Amino acid sequence: MLERLSIQHFRNLHLLELESLGAITLITGMNGSGKTSVLEAIHLLAVGRSFRSRHIRHFVEQGERYCQIVAHANEHVLGVRKQQDGETQLRLDGQTQASHAAFAQLLPVQLIDPESFSLIDGGSEGRRQLMDWLLFHVEPLFFRQWQHYQRALKQRNTALKQAASDTELSSWEWQLAELGEALHDWRLKLMPQWKEEFHQVLAELLPECPITMHYHPGFDVTQPLIETLVADRVRDRDYGYTRHGAHRADIRFKWGSESAESRLSRGQKKMLLMALKLSQTRLLHGSGKRSVVLLDDIGAELDAHALLRLMESLLQLRSQLFITTLDDNFLKECSLWSQHASTRVALSQGRLVMPV
């Protein structure tokens, strides 16, 4: 868990220092006060990227050369500094790090924000990343295989665009097939556990919606992947990319025989998303890890009854929660909330108004 957090030159947060962070941190303030920026800074520290912008100039404070986030967590000190010129410096317990992998392992972060709706309605990439995020944290060997697969995929796609010979393609296809089937095996092993947790959480959050979750591997598993890749060569050359494989895997949701997203309201879609993320957090806890859950604008598009159900599920997670809201009155009325130690942070124009 995060115990202390220092954010410097990040958007409108010139210098924000939070200490003695507990299991729940509630961040309040008007629009533009810097609430979401606190969550964004934690996400940047743990994952290495912002969830609001890909461009450094958008989140480094205007007129400054860099932004910096430092956290004390789980007896470790993690720090990231991003320069306007694109340079990134990572330090873990005083030692320079070459990548964010160690940070991500130490600080599993789950983000739930208004833009997360795209996970339900959008393309397969976000849903596939959910699977792989969970596997990254519970299966130590998965990430290395995933990296090798991405490298082989990039090489085959490059060869396709360059009209390489069948012999050149073949060497990458054998690697891609072997690694792709290994990734599929990892995902297939994960799904029964995840489905069980998901349906339990869904019954708590959306008891009126008989939704089921289904895994699609991204290729025909009734035949070896190498045969699919060889058979696809001609059309893949036309398209310039690999159309089938583990990189096309997806999770889909059904309401009976129909697509679930076509029947759900925006509020219900938010609860479905919550069920996905919270079921992952429960699985992670079962493997001995606790996660940090970032919830931005928690009350948006949820009625009071749905919000109460959500709070009950959140408080059972035993994870660390960072929650932003325009109005915290609904939490004051929730007796479950008052039973848990919490930190309250009030912001105005990027400055700390009232820490408790």
C-alpha positions as CSV (number, residue, x, y, z in Angstrom):
1,M,0.0,0.0,0.0
2,L,1.0,3.6,-0.6
3,E,2.0,5.2,2.7
4,R,3.4,8.5,1.5
5,L,3.0,10.3,-1.8
6,S,4.8,13.4,-3.2
7,I,3.7,14.9,-6.5
8,Q,5.7,17.8,-8.0
9,H,5.1,19.9,-11.2
10,F,2.3,17.6,-12.4
11,R,-0.5,19.5,-14.2
12,N,-1.7,22.1,-11.7
13,L,-0.2,20.3,-8.7
14,H,2.9,22.4,-8.1
15,L,3.8,20.4,-4.9
16,L,1.4,18.0,-3.2
17,E,2.6,15.9,-0.3
18,L,0.3,13.3,1.3
19,E,1.4,11.4,4.4
20,S,-0.1,8.6,6.6
21,L,-2.3,7.3,3.8
22,G,-4.8,4.8,4.9
23,A,-6.9,2.1,3.3
24,I,-9.2,4.7,1.8
25,T,-8.4,8.2,0.6
26,L,-11.2,10.4,-0.5
27,I,-10.3,13.4,-2.7
28,T,-12.9,16.2,-3.0
29,G,-12.9,19.5,-4.8
30,M,-14.5,21.4,-7.7
31,N,-13.9,20.6,-11.3
32,G,-10.3,21.6,-12.2
33,S,-9.1,21.4,-8.6
34,G,-6.6,18.6,-9.4
35,K,-8.6,15.5,-8.1
36,T,-8.1,13.4,-11.2
37,S,-4.5,14.6,-11.5
38,V,-3.7,12.8,-8.2
39,L,-5.0,9.5,-9.6
40,E,-3.2,10.2,-12.9
41,A,0.1,10.7,-11.1
42,I,-0.2,7.4,-9.2
43,H,-1.0,5.6,-12.4
44,L,2.0,7.2,-14.1
45,L,4.2,6.1,-11.2
46,A,3.0,2.5,-11.3
47,V,2.4,1.9,-15.0
48,G,4.7,4.4,-16.7
49,R,2.0,6.3,-18.7
50,S,-0.8,8.7,-18.2
51,F,-4.4,7.6,-18.7
52,R,-5.3,11.0,-20.0
53,S,-2.5,11.9,-22.5
54,R,0.4,10.4,-24.3
55,H,2.2,13.6,-24.5
56,I,4.5,14.7,-21.7
57,R,3.9,18.4,-22.3
58,H,0.3,17.9,-21.4
59,F,1.0,16.8,-17.8
60,V,4.2,18.6,-16.9
61,E,3.3,21.9,-15.2
62,Q,3.4,24.9,-17.5
63,G,6.8,26.6,-17.3
64,E,8.5,23.6,-15.7
65,R,11.1,21.3,-17.2
66,Y,9.9,18.0,-15.5
67,C,7.4,16.4,-13.3
68,Q,8.2,14.0,-10.5
69,I,6.3,11.5,-8.4
70,V,7.8,9.7,-5.3
71,A,6.0,7.2,-3.2
72,H,6.8,5.1,-0.1
73,A,5.0,1.8,-0.5
74,N,5.5,-1.7,1.0
75,E,8.9,-0.8,2.6
76,H,10.1,0.5,-0.8
77,V,10.7,4.0,-2.3
78,L,9.6,4.4,-5.9
79,G,10.3,7.5,-7.9
80,V,9.7,8.6,-11.5
81,R,10.8,11.9,-13.2
82,K,9.7,12.7,-16.7
83,Q,11.5,15.6,-18.5
84,Q,9.9,17.8,-21.2
85,D,12.4,16.4,-23.7
86,G,11.1,12.9,-23.2
87,E,13.8,11.5,-20.9
88,T,12.5,9.3,-18.1
89,Q,14.3,8.5,-14.9
90,L,13.2,5.6,-12.7
91,R,14.5,4.9,-9.2
92,L,13.6,2.0,-6.9
93,D,15.2,2.1,-3.4
94,G,17.9,4.3,-4.8
95,Q,18.7,2.1,-7.8
96,T,18.1,3.2,-11.4
97,Q,15.6,1.0,-13.3
98,A,15.6,0.3,-17.0
99,S,11.8,-0.3,-17.2
100,H,8.6,0.0,-15.2
101,A,8.2,-3.8,-14.8
102,A,9.4,-3.8,-11.2
103,F,7.2,-0.8,-10.4
104,A,4.1,-2.6,-11.9
105,Q,4.9,-5.7,-9.9
106,L,5.2,-3.9,-6.6
107,L,2.2,-1.6,-7.2
108,P,-0.7,-3.3,-9.0
109,V,-3.0,-0.5,-10.0
110,Q,-6.6,-0.7,-11.1
111,L,-8.2,2.4,-12.8
112,I,-11.9,3.0,-13.0
113,D,-12.7,6.3,-14.7
114,P,-15.4,7.7,-17.0
115,E,-13.3,6.8,-20.1
116,S,-13.3,3.1,-19.0
117,F,-16.6,2.6,-20.7
118,S,-14.6,1.9,-23.9
119,L,-13.7,-1.4,-22.3
120,I,-17.3,-2.5,-22.7
121,D,-18.3,-0.8,-26.0
122,G,-14.9,-0.5,-27.7
123,G,-12.5,-2.8,-29.5
124,S,-10.9,-5.9,-28.1
125,E,-7.6,-4.4,-27.1
126,G,-8.7,-3.0,-23.7
127,R,-10.5,-6.2,-22.7
128,R,-7.4,-8.3,-23.7
129,Q,-5.2,-6.0,-21.6
130,L,-7.4,-6.8,-18.6
131,M,-6.7,-10.5,-19.0
132,D,-3.0,-9.9,-19.5
133,W,-2.7,-7.5,-16.6
134,L,-4.1,-10.2,-14.3
135,L,-1.8,-12.9,-15.7
136,F,1.2,-10.5,-15.3
137,H,0.6,-10.4,-11.6
138,V,-0.4,-14.0,-10.9
139,E,1.8,-16.0,-13.4
140,P,5.5,-15.0,-13.2
141,L,6.4,-16.6,-16.6
142,F,3.6,-15.0,-18.6
143,F,5.2,-11.6,-19.2
144,R,8.4,-12.9,-20.7
145,Q,6.4,-15.1,-23.2
146,W,4.1,-12.1,-24.0
147,Q,7.2,-10.0,-24.8
148,H,8.6,-12.6,-27.1
149,Y,5.2,-13.0,-28.8
150,Q,5.0,-9.2,-29.4
151,R,8.5,-9.2,-30.9
152,A,7.7,-12.1,-33.3
153,L,4.4,-10.5,-34.3
154,K,6.2,-7.2,-35.1
155,Q,8.7,-9.1,-37.2
156,R,6.1,-11.0,-39.2
157,N,4.0,-7.9,-39.8
158,T,7.2,-6.1,-41.1
159,A,7.9,-9.1,-43.4
160,L,4.4,-9.0,-44.7
161,K,4.6,-5.3,-45.6
162,Q,7.9,-5.9,-47.3
163,A,6.6,-8.8,-49.4
164,A,9.1,-11.1,-47.9
165,S,9.4,-14.7,-49.2
166,D,7.6,-17.6,-47.7
167,T,10.9,-18.9,-46.3
168,E,11.5,-15.6,-44.4
169,L,7.9,-15.6,-43.1
170,S,8.1,-19.2,-42.0
171,S,10.8,-18.6,-39.4
172,W,8.7,-15.9,-37.7
173,E,5.5,-18.0,-38.0
174,W,6.9,-21.0,-36.1
175,Q,7.9,-18.7,-33.2
176,L,4.6,-16.8,-33.3
177,A,2.6,-20.1,-33.3
178,E,4.5,-21.6,-30.4
179,L,4.3,-18.5,-28.3
180,G,0.7,-17.7,-29.3
181,E,-0.5,-21.2,-28.2
182,A,1.4,-20.8,-24.9
183,L,-0.3,-17.4,-24.2
184,H,-3.7,-19.1,-25.1
185,D,-3.0,-21.8,-22.6
186,W,-2.2,-19.3,-19.8
187,R,-5.5,-17.4,-20.6
188,L,-7.5,-20.6,-20.8
189,K,-6.2,-21.6,-17.4
190,L,-7.1,-18.2,-15.9
191,M,-10.6,-17.9,-17.2
192,P,-12.5,-20.4,-15.0
193,Q,-11.2,-18.7,-11.8
194,W,-11.9,-15.2,-13.2
195,K,-15.4,-16.1,-14.4
196,E,-16.3,-17.5,-11.0
197,E,-15.2,-14.3,-9.2
198,F,-16.8,-12.1,-11.9
199,H,-20.2,-13.7,-11.6
200,Q,-20.1,-13.5,-7.9
201,V,-19.3,-9.8,-8.0
202,L,-21.9,-9.2,-10.8
203,A,-24.5,-10.8,-8.6
204,E,-23.8,-8.2,-5.9
205,L,-23.7,-5.2,-8.3
206,L,-26.2,-6.1,-11.0
207,P,-28.4,-8.9,-9.6
208,E,-31.1,-8.1,-12.2
209,C,-28.9,-8.7,-15.2
210,P,-28.1,-12.3,-16.2
211,I,-24.8,-11.5,-18.0
212,T,-22.2,-14.2,-18.8
213,M,-18.6,-13.7,-19.8
214,H,-17.0,-15.6,-22.7
215,Y,-13.3,-15.9,-23.8
216,H,-12.5,-15.8,-27.5
217,P,-8.9,-16.9,-28.3
218,G,-8.4,-14.9,-31.5
219,F,-7.7,-17.9,-33.7
220,D,-9.2,-21.3,-34.5
221,V,-8.1,-23.6,-31.7
222,T,-9.3,-26.8,-33.5
223,Q,-6.1,-26.7,-35.6
224,P,-2.5,-25.8,-34.9
225,L,-1.9,-22.0,-35.1
226,I,1.0,-22.6,-37.5
227,E,-1.5,-24.0,-40.1
228,T,-3.7,-20.9,-39.7
229,L,-0.7,-18.6,-40.2
230,V,0.5,-20.4,-43.3
231,A,-3.0,-20.5,-44.8
232,D,-3.4,-16.8,-44.1
233,R,-0.2,-15.6,-45.9
234,V,-1.8,-14.4,-49.1
235,R,-4.5,-12.4,-47.5
236,D,-2.3,-11.2,-44.7
237,R,0.1,-9.8,-47.3
238,D,-2.8,-7.9,-48.8
239,Y,-3.8,-6.4,-45.4
240,G,-0.2,-5.9,-44.2
241,Y,-0.7,-7.4,-40.8
242,T,-1.4,-10.7,-39.0
243,R,-5.2,-11.2,-38.8
244,H,-5.3,-14.2,-36.4
245,G,-3.4,-15.1,-33.3
246,A,-3.2,-14.6,-29.6
247,H,-3.0,-10.8,-30.2
248,R,-6.7,-10.9,-31.4
249,A,-8.1,-12.5,-28.2
250,D,-11.2,-11.0,-26.6
251,I,-13.7,-11.2,-23.8
252,R,-17.3,-10.7,-24.7
253,F,-20.5,-10.4,-22.7
254,K,-23.8,-12.0,-23.4
255,W,-27.3,-11.5,-22.1
256,G,-28.9,-14.8,-23.1
257,S,-28.2,-15.0,-26.9
258,E,-27.7,-11.2,-27.3
259,S,-24.8,-8.9,-26.9
260,A,-25.0,-7.6,-23.3
261,E,-23.8,-4.1,-24.1
262,S,-26.7,-3.5,-26.4
263,R,-29.2,-4.0,-23.5
264,L,-27.4,-2.1,-20.8
265,S,-27.8,1.5,-19.7
266,R,-24.7,3.6,-19.1
267,G,-25.1,3.2,-15.4
268,Q,-25.3,-0.6,-15.8
269,K,-22.3,-0.6,-18.1
270,K,-20.4,1.2,-15.3
271,M,-21.4,-1.5,-12.8
272,L,-20.4,-4.2,-15.3
273,L,-17.0,-2.6,-15.6
274,M,-16.8,-2.4,-11.8
275,A,-17.5,-6.1,-11.6
276,L,-14.7,-6.9,-14.1
277,K,-12.1,-4.8,-12.2
278,L,-13.2,-5.8,-8.7
279,S,-13.2,-9.5,-9.6
280,Q,-9.6,-9.1,-10.7
281,T,-8.8,-7.4,-7.5
282,R,-10.3,-10.3,-5.5
283,L,-8.3,-12.8,-7.6
284,L,-5.1,-10.9,-7.0
285,H,-5.8,-10.8,-3.2
286,G,-6.3,-14.6,-3.3
287,S,-2.7,-14.9,-4.8
288,G,-1.3,-12.9,-1.9
289,K,-1.2,-9.4,-3.5
290,R,-3.1,-6.3,-2.7
291,S,-3.9,-3.7,-5.3
292,V,-4.4,0.1,-5.4
293,V,-7.8,0.9,-6.9
294,L,-8.2,4.4,-8.4
295,L,-11.9,5.5,-8.8
296,D,-12.5,8.8,-10.6
297,D,-15.8,10.5,-10.2
298,I,-17.4,7.6,-8.4
299,G,-20.9,8.9,-8.2
300,A,-21.4,9.7,-11.9
301,E,-24.3,8.0,-13.6
302,L,-25.2,5.8,-10.6
303,D,-28.3,6.1,-8.5
304,A,-28.2,6.0,-4.7
305,H,-29.1,2.3,-4.5
306,A,-26.4,1.2,-7.1
307,L,-23.9,3.4,-5.3
308,L,-24.5,1.8,-2.0
309,R,-24.1,-1.7,-3.5
310,L,-20.9,-0.6,-5.0
311,M,-19.5,0.9,-1.8
312,E,-20.4,-2.4,0.1
313,S,-18.4,-4.4,-2.5
314,L,-15.4,-1.9,-2.5
315,L,-15.1,-2.0,1.3
316,Q,-14.8,-5.8,1.2
317,L,-11.8,-5.7,-1.2
318,R,-9.1,-5.1,1.5
319,S,-7.4,-3.0,-1.2
320,Q,-6.2,0.6,-1.0
321,L,-8.8,2.9,-2.5
322,F,-8.3,6.4,-3.9
323,I,-11.7,7.9,-4.7
324,T,-12.5,11.3,-6.3
325,T,-15.9,12.9,-6.0
326,L,-17.4,16.4,-6.3
327,D,-19.7,15.6,-3.4
328,D,-18.9,13.3,-0.5
329,N,-22.3,13.5,1.2
330,F,-23.2,10.1,-0.1
331,L,-20.2,8.6,1.7
332,K,-21.1,10.4,5.0
333,E,-24.5,8.7,4.8
334,C,-23.0,5.3,4.2
335,S,-22.5,3.7,7.7
336,L,-20.0,1.2,6.2
337,W,-17.8,4.0,5.2
338,S,-17.6,5.5,8.7
339,Q,-16.5,2.2,10.1
340,H,-13.2,2.3,8.1
341,A,-10.2,4.4,8.7
342,S,-9.9,7.0,5.9
343,T,-7.9,10.0,4.7
344,R,-9.7,13.0,3.3
345,V,-8.0,15.4,0.9
346,A,-9.7,18.6,-0.2
347,L,-8.2,20.4,-3.2
348,S,-8.6,23.8,-4.7
349,Q,-6.7,24.9,-7.8
350,G,-4.1,22.2,-7.3
351,R,-3.5,23.1,-3.6
352,L,-4.3,21.2,-0.5
353,V,-7.1,22.8,1.4
354,M,-8.0,20.4,4.1
355,P,-6.2,17.1,4.9
356,V,-7.7,15.0,7.7
